[in-house]
Amino acid sequence: MSFASLGLNAQLVQAINECGYTEPTPIQRQAIPLVLKGGDLLAGAQTGTGKTAGFGLPMLQRLSETKASALANGRAPVRALVLTPTRELAAQVEENLRAYAKHTDLRTLAMFGGVSINPQMKALGRKVDVVVATPGRLLDHVSQRSIDLSRVEMLVLDEADRMLDMGFIRDIRRILALLPKKRQNLLFSATFSNEIKALAEDLLHQPEHIEVAVRNATAETISQRFYGVDKNRKRALLSYLIGHHNWRQVLVFTRTKHGANRLAMQLDKDGLPAMAIHGDKSQGARTRALSQFKDGQLRVLVATDIAARGIDISELPHVVNYELPHVAEDYVHRIGRTGRAGSTGEALSLICHEEKPLLKAIEKLIKQSAELEILSGFEPGPEEVQPATKPPANNRGRGNGGGRGRAPTAANNKAPRSNKPNRPQRHGRHDG
């Protein structure tokens, strides 16, 4: 099946051919014809299924088929609004939409916090057809009267479950109150909690309902492995796995921002170029880290759950849960960063004794049993610090540029000074 056979016009087909898309994914095959019809849509789709093109391509086609009337001040109105939970996802979605709209006269704009609001306000003074925004920054623009949402024809809630998890429901309802009642609504969610169902009932009018993956299921393209390890040997095991297997691109998850910073610094000392990405980092620092990771300057990107939402890297081979998430559903979201769009990927989890209850919750959710692997020298033990032991001798990783990274040794495998348990992050009203 081709994209043209789904009803897309020549300009869009040309653009997606230039993006390297060859044939539609399941979500695209189902969503594109339905969105083109103009009705509301409730879609269940895991991350990495190609849903941005699933809603973006037909949205751009519908906008290009009609002309908008100018506002009283002579400016063209914002005609489509895409809401996302994080800055990274907003930037990624807008980048994709801009590529799809390359051969049309439609203009897109990303709008999120962590950067100056002034360039966004300046851009809104020109023609902008599609705004991709995080809820908080969009409401900042509303309060400053720099954006008019009264002519929005299409609304997309992307990763709606994550937006609700992050406490954005009040902001979303405030935004909905500013939109015209007559519009097309598209809601995409990986999971369907009672809160999501309630939002869908309020938002959608006689929607089509599609679901392309089993709820809370992990993609079949992802190989999952679980390593039992002493809590104080996790970092040494991670360094060993990366170096021994010569992994070049690894996304690692921690529970806390402090933990992400500390782990990235330790990996860097092990000769594995690494950086952390989380909500306390400036947007510029987050963008630089992501860019260096994508182009291979960094071997390891250490991220918290919120910051990693929206990281879209084609053929990302390895995801590691350095610490298991407190919420089992977040495990599915984490490992969904690999094995995307038909590519294969590997997800590894490092499990210490105190994380066994979290692992049981994950097993129940994904309906799979996790068989713990044990590597010599990293065996799970009592909670007290074990003497450092050397990993196997052939664990040296090759650094960038052909040099060899330092293998983890007893000297640089010391446990962190603090053994305080990590606490779950509180999701406040902030964008990532």
Secondary structure, 3 states (H helix, E strand, C coil): CCCHHHCCCHHHHHHHHHCCCCCCCHHHHHHHHHHHHCCCEEEECCCCCCHHHHHHHHHHHHHHHCCCCCCCCCCCCCCEEEECCCHHHHHHHHHHHHHHCCCCCCCEEEECCCCCCHHHHHHHCCCCCEEEECHHHHHHHHHCCCCCCCCCCEEEECCHHHHHHCCCHHHHHHHHCCCCCCCEEEEEECCCCHHHHHHHHHHCCCCEEEECCCCCCCCCCEEEEEEECCHHHHHHHHHHHHHHCCCCCEEEECCCHHHHHHHHHHHHHCCCCEEEECCCCCHHHHHHHHHHHHCCCCCEEEECHHHHCCCCCCCCCEEEECCCCCCHHHHHHHHCCCCHHHCCEEEEEEECHHHHHHHHHHHHHHCCCCCEECCCCCCCCCCCCCCCCCCCCCCCCECHHHCECCCCCCCCCCCCCCCCCCCCCCCCCCCC
